[in-house]
Amino acid sequence: MKVNFSTPQTLITLVLCVLFLSCENNPLTIDVADVKIDLKVKRFDQDLFAYQSAITPTDVESLSKKYQLFFHDYTESVINIGSIENPNINLQLNSFITDSYIKEIKTDVAKIYTNFSPYQNQLENAFKHYHYYFPNKPIPEIITFISGFNYAITTDNKTYLGIGLDMFLGEKYAAYAQLGLPNYKTSFMNKESLVSGAILGWITTEFELKESNANLLTEMIHQGKLLYLLDALIPGEPSTTKISYTSAQIKWCEDNEQPIWFYLIDNNLLYVKETPEIMKYMGESPFIQGFPEGSPGRVGHWVGWQIVKAYMKKNPSISLEQLMKENDAQKILNESKYKP
């Protein structure tokens, strides 16, 4: 499926084009030094495990007051021990924090994330960009927690963005292998991916795909919009981290961009709505069945990203806010003039 260029002239033309494009100003390069936000970070993972004796009902009230809706969601959904309204919820919390397995996770989390300030600084910079582009949208408070390997990111989409630190302990973390997590997932379960994972989690819930029974093109464009928004919010982050691909997988996509697109067109796949067919190109997987060796899963995300990039380049007057509100995938494809 790889495309080969056959003439020196073509190569020279390509080099000149690359040099020309590299000299253009990147519209996503903005100065946010003067953007003011108040980003709060709360270490629930430290507060929950700080009790020297058993957690009491009074302690539960204190945690509820400090963490509000997050605390409700944490007990009911993240660690699934029931409502904080349960008079015995303190006993359930005690069982959780004194479990030997959870205590080991807590120790390992503390080794890596004792000082959270570097990540706080990166998150603050990302949300400064977010506030610059979307000044009327809320800025959540950041809450770190330990989930028992249940959740990496959780949010109510209004007040808080929770980060499960135990899901970012490094691809070689022994428990991940014990849980049977595949390498294509654990490769990016590390501290380097924490910020991009958190921001992607926030914008995924902030800009949900409203259309039910969407076709493959709509799904691709939607994911492409989210990745383009990541380009804007964390411009210094490598593309590999944003899309959770290795450098080799990115290169495979770049080398095979035209054949991938022709494959989708020739097989009339853009407008399919069958879930299995869509998941083949959009779902988590180590590779795409039927594609040559080296193909990464979620290739539809990558193609959608390229289409949205082309669309925004062709339409420089369109703001990020307008892009995220545009739900007509066919319009974006048409106006992108995408021709890999």
Sequence and secondary structure as in RCSB ss.txt:
>XXXX:A:sequence
MKVNFSTPQTLITLVLCVLFLSCENNPLTIDVADVKIDLKVKRFDQDLFAYQSAITPTDVESLSKKYQLFFHDYT
ESVINIGSIENPNINLQLNSFITDSYIKEIKTDVAKIYTNFSPYQNQLENAFKHYHYYFPNKPIPEIITFISGFN
YAITTDNKTYLGIGLDMFLGEKYAAYAQLGLPNYKTSFMNKESLVSGAILGWITTEFELKESNANLLTEMIHQGK
LLYLLDALIPGEPSTTKISYTSAQIKWCEDNEQPIWFYLIDNNLLYVKETPEIMKYMGESPFIQGFPEGSPGRVG
HWVGWQIVKAYMKKNPSISLEQLMKENDAQKILNESKYKP
>XXXX:A:secstr
       HHHHHHHHHHHHHHHHS  TT    TT      EEEHHHHHT  SS   HHHHHHHHHHHHHHHHHII
IIIS    TTSTTHHHHHHHHHH HHHHHHHHHHHHHHS  HHHHHHHHHHHHHHHHH TTS   EEEEE  SSS
 SEEE SSSEEEEEGGG S TT HHHHHTT  HHHHTT SGGGHHHHHHHHHHHHHT    TT  HHHHHHHHHH
HHHHHHHHSTTS HHHHHT  HHHHHHHHHTHHHHHHHHHHTT TT   HHHHHHHHS  SS TTS TT  S HH
HHHHHHHHHHHHHH TT  HHHHHH   HHHHHHHHT   
